[in-house]
Amino acid sequence: MAISLCKKLMRDVAKALVLLIAAVLAQGQNDSGTDGVNFQGQVRYENNIPAQFLQVELWADGETTWRTYAMTDRMGKFHAGAPCMVIQYKIEAPGFRPVWGRVDISINPCRAFETITLRALPGTTIPGSEPLPSSAIDERVAAIPAEARNEFDIGQKAVKGNDFTAAIPHLQKAITLYPMYAEAYQLLGVAQLQTNQGPQAEASLVKALEIEDRMPQAQYLLGVLYAMTNRAHLAEKPFTRFADLDPRNPDAYFELAKVCFALNRFSEAEMHARKSIALKETNAGVHIVLGYSLLRQGKPEDAKQAFQRFLKLDSNSPMAVDVKNVIAQINNQARK
């Protein structure tokens, strides 16, 4: 319910982030890679959970002795500065099938982003597939006092009726009566967002997730709030968690694509945009993000196809004129 209530908010944010993309483009680009970390990747288990703190071995083909090791972070991501050559990589984790790969980055801009899936051997329990500790959740929910639940119900009814101002005191009272009421904090955050109380909404959503991390709507809304306030570096974590909890939702990957672009991680932005498109994202703006991400990687023809797709889907968009101008610039460069 919270997601549908804030859908319009996110469409407005999408337009603002497209303008941010244009501003970033005006700053130029570094064709030699991203500050020495031109080989990037993300490792996930087959249940889409990030593979944390695993070693990735990388080495170059041929007679060179270049070899290095990288470690995945909490999001399963790793990076390394690699020479412009054919690069091989290997991951060996106990209980999982070894993974090898080979990528040719010998042509400028000498970049790669690999998405790697670890598949379990028989008898291995994949992290994140363990039975959820539902007893703790059930105990928390069962402990909600009747008076607090009644206040929540009144507040929820007001939110459904778009009377967000009236909802707030009831949700605040529900929290006062039961401080572990994560669902009330989440709905309070929605009402506060809708009444232009951004800092208060942020505090409510952060508190909701401190109590219960497995709340995809709260993760999404917190990411929205960070994105709206130009804090892309903070938005990535809740959007990534939202994607973990709701992996078939195209909005999760669209938002991650915009965030990665704002952080100058263009190959990741491309990956997330393509994933969003594959999941049938209805906002044509995802093709703009894809197009600019491809441009920043030195792939003008692929970018042009993305921009043309956007125009086909939303020819009356306010962005259409700018997109047509970019296509014209790509064509002019191709003729030189």
Disulfide bonds with the S-S distance in Angstrom:
Cys84-Cys110 2.05
